[in-house]
Amino acid sequence: MLLSHPAVSAGFVFGYPFHPLGKPDSLRANHLMDLSKPLHIFQGERDPMGSLPEVTEYNLPPSVHVHWFEDGDHDIKPRKASGFTQIQHLDHIAQIIGKQLS
């Protein structure tokens, strides 16, 4: 809804719930198909509400840009064994947003 406002040029989402937890057949993406302004979704690869294998099958429109974060969950937090930290992922997100807004 915010993207429909004339003053908004792009949207940024942290951990989009593509479907309810444990219900991958109840997709929450229909409204994304009609977006004309850019929407950037920052998603953990193992998010239980939209993992990398699931979301890559959704055929999202070109206006939706999903940025994947290695081993991240819904909060983009990776497991310690991954070698990444949530702060590293958030720093990367800040860089992406900064580039989009400049």
Backbone hydrogen bonds in HBPLUS format (Angstrom, degrees):
<---DONOR---> <-ACCEPTOR-->    atom                        ^
c    i                          cat <-CA-CA->   ^        H-A-AA   ^      H-
h    n   atom  resd res      DA  || num        DHA   H-A  angle D-A-AA Bond
n    s   type  num  typ     dist DA aas  dist angle  dist       angle   num
A0004-SER N   A0001-MET O   3.13 MM   3  5.49 151.1  2.21 106.0 114.6     1
A0005-HIS N   A0002-LEU O   3.07 MM   3  5.58 160.5  2.11 114.7 120.7     2
A0008-VAL N   A0005-HIS O   3.11 MM   3  5.57 160.7  2.15 116.7 122.8     3
A0011-GLY N   A0038-PRO O   2.91 MM  27  6.37 152.7  1.98 147.5 156.6     4
A0040-HIS N   A0011-GLY O   2.81 MM  29  6.06 171.3  1.82 148.2 149.4     5
A0013-VAL N   A0040-HIS O   2.81 MM  27  6.21 158.9  1.85 162.2 166.4     6
A0042-PHE N   A0013-VAL O   2.78 MM  29  6.08 170.6  1.79 169.0 171.2     7
A0015-GLY N   A0042-PHE O   2.76 MM  27  5.79 163.8  1.78 156.4 161.6     8
A0018-PHE N   A0016-TYR O   3.06 MM   2  5.76 122.2  2.41 109.3  93.3     9
A0018-PHE N   A0049-MET O   2.80 MM  31  5.63 117.0  2.20 153.3 165.8    10
A0028-ARG N   A0018-PHE O   2.56 MM  10  5.00 161.0  1.59 159.5 156.1    11
A0019-HIS N   A0049-MET O   3.28 MM  30  5.22 136.3  2.48 127.9 132.2    12
A0023-LYS N   A0020-PRO O   2.93 MM   3  5.27 161.3  1.97 137.4 135.1    13
A0026-SER N   A0023-LYS O   3.01 MM   3  5.69 168.4  2.02 125.2 129.1    14
A0032-LEU N   A0029-ALA O   2.96 MM   3  5.26 140.1  2.12 108.3 120.4    15
A0033-MET N   A0030-ASN O   3.14 MM   3  5.60 149.4  2.24 111.0 119.0    16
A0035-LEU N   A0032-LEU O   3.35 MM   3  5.57 170.8  2.36 110.9 113.3    17
A0039-LEU N   A0063-SER O   2.85 MM  24  6.15 159.0  1.90 158.7 158.2    18
A0065-HIS N   A0039-LEU O   2.78 MM  26  6.07 171.3  1.79 167.0 169.8    19
A0041-ILE N   A0065-HIS O   2.78 MM  24  6.07 163.7  1.81 151.6 157.0    20
A0067-HIS N   A0041-ILE O   2.71 MM  26  5.97 169.0  1.72 168.1 171.6    21
A0043-GLN N   A0067-HIS O   2.93 MM  24  6.09 163.6  1.96 156.7 162.1    22
A0069-PHE N   A0043-GLN O   2.90 MM  26  6.10 141.0  2.05 151.2 154.8    23
A0047-ASP N   A0044-GLY O   3.16 MM   3  5.16 157.7  2.21 117.6 114.0    24
A0045-GLU N   A0069-PHE O   3.10 MM  24  5.80 162.3  2.14 148.1 143.9    25
A0052-LEU N   A0045-GLU O   2.98 MM   7  4.85 165.8  2.00 133.8 133.7    26
A0046-ARG N   A0072-GLY O   2.87 MM  26  5.77 152.6  1.94 160.6 169.2    27
A0050-GLY N   A0047-ASP O   3.11 MM   3  5.33 149.9  2.20 120.6 118.3    28
A0055-VAL N   A0051-SER O   2.90 MM   4  6.06 172.3  1.91 175.0 172.3    29
A0056-THR N   A0052-LEU O   3.17 MM   4  6.05 161.4  2.20 151.9 156.0    30
A0057-GLU N   A0054-GLU O   3.03 MM   3  5.63 154.8  2.10 114.4 122.4    31
A0058-TYR N   A0055-VAL O   3.02 MM   3  5.29 168.3  2.03 115.6 119.4    32
A0064-VAL N   A0061-PRO O   3.04 MM   3  5.73 163.6  2.07 122.1 127.0    33
A0072-GLY N   A0069-PHE O   3.00 MM   3  5.52 162.9  2.03 136.7 136.3    34
A0073-ASP N   A0077-LYS O   3.08 MM   4  5.38 133.4  2.31 113.6 123.0    35
A0076-ILE N   A0073-ASP O   2.92 MM   3  4.85 157.3  1.97 110.7 113.4    36
A0082-SER N   A0079-ARG O   3.01 MM   3  5.58 158.8  2.05 116.8 123.6    37
A0083-GLY N   A0080-LYS O   3.17 MM   3  5.97 160.5  2.21 122.5 126.5    38
A0089-HIS N   A0085-THR O   3.15 MM   4  6.50 160.6  2.19 147.6 152.4    39
A0090-LEU N   A0086-GLN O   2.85 MM   4  6.13 159.6  1.89 151.9 157.8    40
A0091-ASP N   A0087-ILE O   2.83 MM   4  6.03 153.3  1.90 149.5 156.8    41
A0092-HIS N   A0088-GLN O   3.01 MM   4  6.28 155.3  2.08 147.0 153.3    42
A0093-ILE N   A0089-HIS O   2.96 MM   4  6.28 151.8  2.04 146.6 154.8    43
A0094-ALA N   A0090-LEU O   2.93 MM   4  6.21 157.2  1.99 147.4 153.1    44
A0095-GLN N   A0091-ASP O   3.07 MM   4  6.40 149.1  2.17 144.5 152.5    45
A0096-ILE N   A0092-HIS O   3.03 MM   4  6.36 157.2  2.08 148.8 154.7    46
A0097-ILE N   A0093-ILE O   2.90 MM   4  6.19 166.8  1.92 159.9 162.9    47
A0098-GLY N   A0094-ALA O   2.91 MM   4  6.02 159.0  1.96 144.2 150.6    48
A0099-LYS N   A0095-GLN O   3.02 MM   4  6.28 155.1  2.09 148.1 153.7    49
A0100-GLN N   A0096-ILE O   3.06 MM   4  6.34 152.3  2.14 147.1 154.9    50
A0101-LEU N   A0097-ILE O   2.98 MM   4  6.19 143.5  2.11 150.7 160.5    51
